[in-house]
Amino acid sequence: MLLHPIDHTDAQSVRWDDAVARVGDDVIALSVADMDLAAPEPVIRAVVERARRGGYGYTQVPPGYRAVVADWLRRRQGWAVDPEHILPVGRVVEAVPALLHELTDPFATVVVPTPAYAPVTNAVEANGRRLLRVPMIEVDGRPTLDMTAMAVAMAEADALILTGPHNPTGRVWTRAELTELAEIAECTDTLVIADEVHGDLTLPGHRHIPFASVMPEMARRTITFSSPGKTFNMAGLESSHAIIADPQLRARAAAAFDRAGFHNPRYFASAATVAAYTEGEPWLTELLALLDHHVDLLRTADLPGIRLVEPEGTHLAWLDCRGWTADEAEIERATHTAGLVLSLGSDFGPGNDGFVRINLAVPTDLFTEAIARLARARAGSPTTTEERNDA
């Protein structure tokens, strides 16, 4: 068994400390998208060995580093990447604003399918760009890109930010979907920023396809972000990669990162990444099996009025609670009373009230208790407007 739980006591965990402050000590926090599972032992060992050096100064990318990243993408995602096309960066949520500032004009329009991870949409508006949200549609209960609306939006846009596997819905885009979107991007001459940091986390029957790989023409207009952070629960070490095949676009991106102060990798990032990508695969195999098991627990749970939107990737699940209530204040009240903190749908943009996002990457006993608490929250909550008014 390679998966081991983490004790978050005194760890300054954003997820757990915030939940305790809001609800109290008897709480299960399944909101922020990090794990309650220790990183692979080779990663821990690499960080400890690095720490023992005692000098924590500036570093540079080590020889062979880019080749390790490229080999991982080839083996896990079937994507042949030239190592020279890889630009190491820290956090994607820092890199995206730098790119928008460099590669788009003030007041440019940026398309983002929604629901969407809030730091992505915040980055657009914080940089003075116009955010154009394109709501996804449901087809047979499955969140799907509205290609007609996407084509209209991209016709007036300068850039598209596409997240895949998708956070929060868990969709893994099919080759047909990506090809259609690529054809729209080519026709509308749209820059694509592909956030693929969950690319290694796919459930049985699904495989992540990098957007830049679906058509040769995409190489000149796509910036792809990958990372071991979500995959191996090492996001706090801040190791990500911008993969850009077009030399002119890569040079402009590199200049943007340099101006933003991304001069050196984080001290532990390179060592941890090499360890994860060369020795972490058995750990990842166990993690994916655990996530699949937890999806099955949700799928079979007795939660009237709460529908699991079948996840295909990420370590998150999107729950449609509208059969219970679309009143987020009621969902929050009931779940907090039951000692449970989830991410509310409105955190991912307007029009998502009645949904919640739940973190799957925790030990099974904790996840089982979380489902029991969600069932208690549902059972103890009024189910109709009249009942809520009388309560």
Buried (B, 14 or more C-beta within 10 A) or exposed (E): EBBBBBEBEEEEBEBBBBBBEEBEEEBBBBBBBBBBBBBBBBBBBBBEEBEEEEEEEEBEBEEEBBEBBBBBBEEBBEBEBEBEBBBBBBBBBBBBBBBBBBBBEEEBBBBBBBBBBBBBBBBBEEBEBBBBBBBBEEEEEEBBBBBEBBBBBBEEBBBBBBBBBBBBBBBBBBEEBBBBBBBBBBEBEBBBBBBBBBBBBBBEEBBBBBBBBBBEEBBBBBBBBBBBBBBBBBBBBBBBBBBBBBEEBBEBBBEBBEEBEBEBBBBBBBBBBBBBBEBBBEBBEBBBEBBBEBBEBBEEBEBEEBBBBBBBBBBBBBBBBBBBBBBBEBBBBBBBBBBBBBBBBBBBBEBBBBBBBBBBBBBEEEBBBBBBBBBBBBEEBBBEEEEBEEE
